[in-house]
Amino acid sequence: MIELPILGQDSAESTEGPILGIDLGTTHSLVAVLQHGAPRVLAEGEGNALIPSVVSYPQDGPPVVGKAALARAGFDPQRTIYSCKRLVGRGMDDLRDELATLPYQLVEADDREMALIDLGDRRITPQEVCGRVLSACRELAASELKLPMEQLTRAVITVPAYFDDAQRQATRRAAKLAGLDVLRMVGEPTAAALAYGLDKSGSSRVAVFDLGGGTFDLSILELQDGVFRVLSTSGDTHLGGDDFDRAIMVNCAAEIQQQSGVDVLSDPGARAALRLISERTKKALSSAEEADFVYHDPDRGVAYRRTIDWRTFQGWVAPLVQRTLDSCSMALQDADLTPEDIHEVVLVGGSTRVPLVKAAVSQFFGRTCHDSLDPDTVVALGAAIQAGVLGGQVQNALLLDVTPLSLGIATAEGTVSKLILRNATIPAMAKEGFTTFVDGQTAVKFTILQGERELAKDCRELGEFVLRGIPPMPAGLPQVGVRFHLDADGVLHVRAKEERSGASAAITVKPKHGLTDEEVETMLADAWENAESDLVTRQVADLHGQLSNVRRAVEKHLEVARKNLGPQELERLEEAYEDASDASDITEPGPLKGILDELETAAHPLAEALMNHVASDAVRNRNVTELIDE
């Protein structure tokens, strides 16, 4: 076993602030800290800890993140980006299956094999989107902990165990854009085991089944005397709740086209709306036997309604669930174990709420699964505990992770010489000797690959570098030693040295699917220069969005108000509505907030009129948009 170095660091939190534990999720993200010896997920004022991993880019304002961005998905689908975690570290070839159902456009970068998001007037990288989400996590932490942002610069970020080098590097760069120094990347399954405190249960083997919004991992961990050692991992970084939503969406879209002749998936706005309806339907079917899928588009002559029962839904998603079980089998095989050898099974990720998933996993392993902790927050809690380990607050805990895919060098024959094998414990180091292929060769190009295939063309290229200065010698005579060092974050460092001459070259692998250092520095500089004005502009944009939502809700029911409200109530509502309609040119947060508050207060009687079958005390002090949304 390769041991980790001492993890304890100087924890001068009085000046640096706590180390944040962040779960950067496909659907939602969370931030947690370790306080008074216990992990705590941070929540905003209303008690909601989940930050939607959504960023919207208005043409006339700064980007908005989270719930405000999610609210824009319906009317600005091509500039509202969700599921960015599935895009980081990926090229267009990796994302072909996504294109048909995404409302926004992806294009390939001209100079690198990476996918870009095309907003029309400009192109952005998935790392930039993830960076915005991480910034929102950092801002929430600063607000709730009442600390300046300058003291919250260190973080532990969780990643799917099956994230490859390109995806991990892209996540690290996204964190840098958010002003965060990533002290450690932790596999999401390992973080979940930490949160459950399974390290305190003596010696045991644990299977962590992690099915989130966009990724799936199955990790087998061996826990003994506070040491977490990952025996094996398997999974799919393109399998999750988004695919369950897509199954509903595609089947209903096909039926709509059959009934009406309209291809609803050809329209970005319709794709965004159908995705949200599909997600709501999935969630409803997690606790009910049937749910209604309703989609209307009067402009295109579509009026569709279908009641979907749980058996139909299970039929649609059964192939996806079977893919997770196939990964379970592979992980057990890699660890040379059987289901009977597993002592505990832990369910992680919001998609494990689907009854079919829970039942299938329990049947596969032959035991009841742990699901007592909220599957949405358990990974963030584990990240906070690992942050405590790095900060010296938690003792006797050690994480020994593994690399999910083999790493090697392309040979002259087009094959792969694997130096670090799949499921090797990290940090890991390996060395191998190479030589020249032709007489008099003075330079050797090394192509670094990741994957399990035997031919170089079938593996993923991570990067390349050239060792120069080799003295001219007959082919086969130079002795070139190549050393791979995979650090605790799963980041690869490669060094090559010709032993006779001492010529050497080294590289920290920077995949072609990422940003350059110059691009990152430029973005950081731009963000720093415009931080103050961006904050005010963002507040104004958020308030305009909220005001627009309330105004539209009131406008929709003005006739109801005129029939049911008293003269004074109606006059106040109409005046507040007119003020809101005339507020489009206001660029100061204070006046906008006053207009919004007055409109919401004036709309309370309308809410009561709309819900007159409900007891009046059940609707008092609630605004009209809340009731209409219900």
Secondary structure, 3 states (H helix, E strand, C coil): CCCCCCCCCCCCHHHHCCCEEEECCCCEEEEEEEECCEEEECCCCCCCCCEECEEECCCCCCCEECHHHHHCCCCCHHHEEECHHHCCCCCHHHHHHHCCCCCCEEEECCCCCCEEEECCCCEECHHHHHHHHHHHHHHHHHHHHCCCHHHCCEEEEEECCCCCHHHHHHHHHHHHHCCCEEEEEEEHHHHHHHHCCHHHCCCEEEEEEEECCCCEEEEEEEEECCEEEEEEEEEECCCCHHHHHHHHHHHHHHHHHHHHCCCHHHCHHHHHHHHHHHHHHHHHHCCCCEEEEEEEEHHHCEEEEEEEEHHHHHHHHHHHHHHHHHHHHHHHHHCCCCHHHCCEEEEECHHHHCHHHHHHHHHHHCCCCECCCCCCCHHHHHHHHHHHHHCCCCCCCEEEEECCCCEEEECCCCEEEEEECCCCEECEEEEEEECCCCCCCCEEEEEEEECCCCEHHHCEEEEEEEEECCCCCCCCCCCEEEEEEECCCCCEEEEEEECCCCCEEEEECCCCCCCCHHHHHHHHHHHHHCHHHHHHHHHHHHHHHHHHHHHHHHHHCHHHHHHHCCHHHHHHHHHHHHHHHCCCCCCCHHHHHHHHHHHHHHCHHHHHHHCCCCCHHHCCCCCHHHHHHC
